Amino acid sequence: MNLKTTFLTILLYAITCQLSAQTVAYGTCPHCWNTDSLGNHRAVLQFTGDGKYAKVVIPWRRRDTDPEHKRIIIQDGKTQHKVLNVKLATVNREKGELYFEPVSGNGLYYVYYMPYKNEGRSNYPKGVYLLPEQTASAKWLSGLAGKKGIPSAVVKQIQSSDSLNSFYTMEVIATAAETAKLIQSHPTDSYLVFPEDRMHPVKMKKDLPQRWIEKGLQNSFSGTALRGEWYAFQMGIYAMDSLSDVHIQFNDLRSATGNLITANHISCINTDGIQYDGSPFAKTVSVSTGTVQAMWCGIQVPEQTMPGTYTGNLVVKVAGKPSKTIALTIQVSPQILSDAGAGEPWKMSRLQWLNSTMAQENTVIAPYIPLAVDGNTISLLGRKIALNADGLPAQIQTFFTPEMTGFSDTAKNLFTEAVHFHFDEADSLYKPVWKKSGVTFTQQQPGTVSWEAVSSTDRLEMKVSASLEFDGFMNYTVKLTALEDDDLKNIRFHLPFTRAASKYMMGLGLKGGIRPSSYDWKWEVATKNQDGAWIGDVNAGLQYSLRDEKYVRPLNTNFYLQKPLLLPTSWGNEGKGGIQVREDKKSVLLNNYCGKRNLKKGDVLYFNFTLLVTPFHPINTDFQWVTKFYHQYNNLDSIKATGATVVNIHHATPINPWINYPFIEHNKMKEYIDEAHARGLKVKIYNTVRELSNHAYETFAMRSLGHEIYSTGKGGGYSWLQEHIGDDYIAAWFVPEIKDAALVNSGMSRWHNYYVEGMNWLVQKVGIDGIYLDDVAFDRITMKRIKRVLTQDGHPGIIDLHSANQYNKNDGFNNSANLYMEHFPYLNRLWFGEYFDYEKNSPDFFLTEVSGIPFGLMGEMLQGGGNAWRGMVYGMTNRMPWSDNADPRPIWEIWDLFGMKGSQMIGYWSENCPVKTSDPKVLATVYKKNKSAMVSIASWADSTVDVHLKIDWQKLGIDSSKAMIIAPLITNFQDAALFNEKDAIPVLKNKGWLLLIVEQEF
């Protein structure tokens, strides 16, 4: 039975049981009832009869699919008590026929028809709808049976708890009879087109809205736009047969005087646009039978357009089906809208941001310098890469001091020999001879250098296409083609590190720390977000990641298991691949292998990989000492008084209420930022990509894009998501106080274009000084674009990254630093972070996973306020005021007293550190000035120990005969004390000292 026959049957049946005509008013009643127990929706009844029985038919036209399985609660309007004697006669999507006892006689009664309770965590709730219950007494039910002439209550209004929860108008369903009648009246059509304005986003996929039935089918659309506006509207496509390749052809709009808005100014975001990386975007839209597809369109009215009425048409085209022409009339008003409508989010004009190319040019970002090519060697900030004839690195060198505060004239080599592949032939008698074409540079720009090289035998060809960017990121495409049939025992990719450049390791299931001498790893993408590692020392290192041509960035931060890595066809080889770490007297070999391969002539495999050469730049210690953060929305004078210099505004605050959508209260935000600037404070806001508030105006427009913006998932979560999104999504963070419910983004998409444009708008129109990232779900392309727009026109563009520890089951046992290293070149500070253990981990873990120092960054602590003594060894404090009474101000005061700005940080990891202790588990970092120094001591010993200082006075630059060693009083940190060089200094377990060594003047 086809759709038309089915609906005809429904129509014939519905004629015999048509609902009585009743016009229902819709409204909202904020704060009128407890939604967490009664739900978000109710019908308001007026009863004017008498007796113990009342009847009501509520034409609620519900979009939920199982109303018969949800409880109905009737409340007495006078007493607010629950009415117990209730009988449900008919409950379906179209209506509810109920009988109840009007306990208080005449008056108002409320019918709550979607009550739920929240289960699960407060920030990740699960709305569970209450099942029907039987509360009526047997006596009352007995009296109801056979009773005639029961007075009816009148439905005065159907109310929602607020406008966001309202189903009106686009989620009030058409009845089956109405839909059947509509289909019957168009017997030859495969689909119907419903033009719709931007104020009524199409929200339902499986139902027609009653609004379309009342309006009737129309073949025209008209609207009013301002000059310069990107004017948004929709075409709702209802499929009565399966549709494929649905797209819209736009034609010129012409005024009576002959002026034009040409077709190239009109577009549809569902089918065409620009991808996040600047490449063209095209999507084929299909619509299954009986469903609705919204096609969002936009007209960019040029500012120079003459006011007037412009007419033309658009044509909806479907593969194999007749097209439909919709007349289009746009009244262009005289007013010029300079921001295309972006300042008024309700206009939906920001949908054009999805196709933005802003900041895509790979221009060099400070402090980096243009790339320079000399022969086969490429120089960049603090590093050099020499290429071999096969296009792979022959050597990588770094030129950073061990302290990471500057540059060295002496190179530090990463490799003992060139990076290379081994193709192990199964035929031991076959000895292939590789011919190498040499390197050919295909692009030499300040921001990017690209090259190619081809190597071949008579059986195999390896084509290398690679690029290096100004920050040290290298992207390799290695295409292996079988020129003849070939059996291989193994394919191995070798990274032969020097021991000096491979002291530490992080990734592949290893927490950051001292690299093991031997280690074996295998692919487990279903549960492990692992495809590479970082190997290095503080001032030289390399992160690498193994990929092939099908690589898709997985989800992260609690959601990895729902969209994990794809096993590379090449490297993974159905589980045969893996990585071995082996150390000998001279080198450390990382052997990346894929196992046995039987290649047929013409077979192609991609052994792609990325390299990221660390560090990126020296650490900026002065920025660390003078930039002090206050992490809370508060009175600005109070913040100023703490000594903080930067305010981080999180979401769920009055000026930034909705997570990752800081546009609704932008006027309040601007006012606050202007006041902060007047006081010499900077303001950064919480705004990232991973999840998006349900308050976003574009929610349903982006849902029309399938899973481009929002991830597929099992649904559930907070009631709003279940009631309005329906299914096929992942519920994310929820703020109970303001009922902000978020959906998980899908990964790499055009939403990143929107994000870049939005950030630019916030800089230019609101004046933000930077952003506070709470984990990151975009790649380095987007990060570079963000840094460009944040720092344009002299803006500071401060970017901090906070991460919860990713080394857990839900995150695939990755390391936060390893996961986000591609973003480190553009960050100003790390906040690692929630679930990091500052008490039980080694100093090597602190150094590699928390401090940021091996990458040119400095960090702060977060979980429980961190460990103040250990933190200071790395120049870290904690955040104020959310630090569990670990107030950083006493440390800030000592910094200011000593004068940290301009001091030289010499960490314990440097052989040049002039102060050490007698215990290898008690470490010392020196902050050196002329004739004075601050020494931070922290213990990782198992108990309290007494240590002696080992001071190289010459390196310290202080006359030992004139030196005083002072422990100043620091609240909640240490008591005041005075020491001399020979004193045993007691160091408590997990604690330490801040000592001032000063040269006295006599």
Buried (B, 14 or more C-beta within 10 A) or exposed (E): EEBBEBBBEBBEEBEEEEBEEEEBEEEBBEEBBEBBEBBBBBBBBBBEBEEBBBBBBBBBBBBBEEBEEBBBBBBBBEEEEBBBBBBBEEBEBBBBBBBBBBBBEEBBBBBBBBBBBBEBEEEBBBBBBBEEEEEBEEEBBEBBEEEEEBBBBEBBBBBBBBEBBBBBBBBBBBBBBBBBBBBEEBEEBBBBBBBBBBEBBBBBBEBBBBBBBEEEBBEEBBBEBBBBBBBBBBBBBBBBBBBEEBBBBBBBBBBEEEBBBEBEBBBBBBBBBBBBBBEEBEBEBBBEEBBBBBBBBBBBBBEEBBBBBBBBBBEBBBEEBEEBBBBBBBEBBEEEBEBBBBBBBEBBBBBBBBBBBBBBEBEBBEEBBBBEBEEBBBBBBBBBBBBBBBBBBBBBBBBBBBBBBEBBEEBBBBBBEBBBBBBEBEEEEEEBEEEBBBBEEEEEBBBBBBBBBBBBBEBBBBBBBBBBBBBBBBBBBBBBBBBEEBEBBBBBBBBBBBBBBBBBBBBBBBBBBEBEEEBEBBBBBEEBBBBBBBBBBBBBBBBBBBBBBEBEEBBBBBBBBBBBBBBBBBBBBEEBBBBBBEBEEEBBBBBBBBBEBEBEEEBEBBBBBBBBBBBBBBBBBEEBBEBBBBBBBBEBEEBBEBBBBBBBBBBBBEBBBBBBBBBBBBEBBBEBBEEBBEEEBBBBBBBBBBBBBBBBBBBBBBBBBBBBBBBBBEBBBBBBBBBBBBBBBBBBBBBEEBBBBBBBBBBBBBBBBBBBBBBBBBBBBBBBBBBBBBBBBBBBBBBBBBBBBBBEEEBBBBBBBBBBBBBEEBBBBBBBBBBBBBBBBBBBBBBBBBBBEBEEBBBBBBBBBBBBBBBBBBBBBBBBBBBBBBBBBBBBBBBBBEBEEBBBBBBBBBBBEBEBBEBBBBBBBBEEBBBBBEBEBBBBBBBBBEBBBBBBBBBBBEEEBEBBBEBEBEBBBBEEEEBBBBBBEBEEBBEEBEBEEEBEBEBBEBBBBBBBBBBEEE
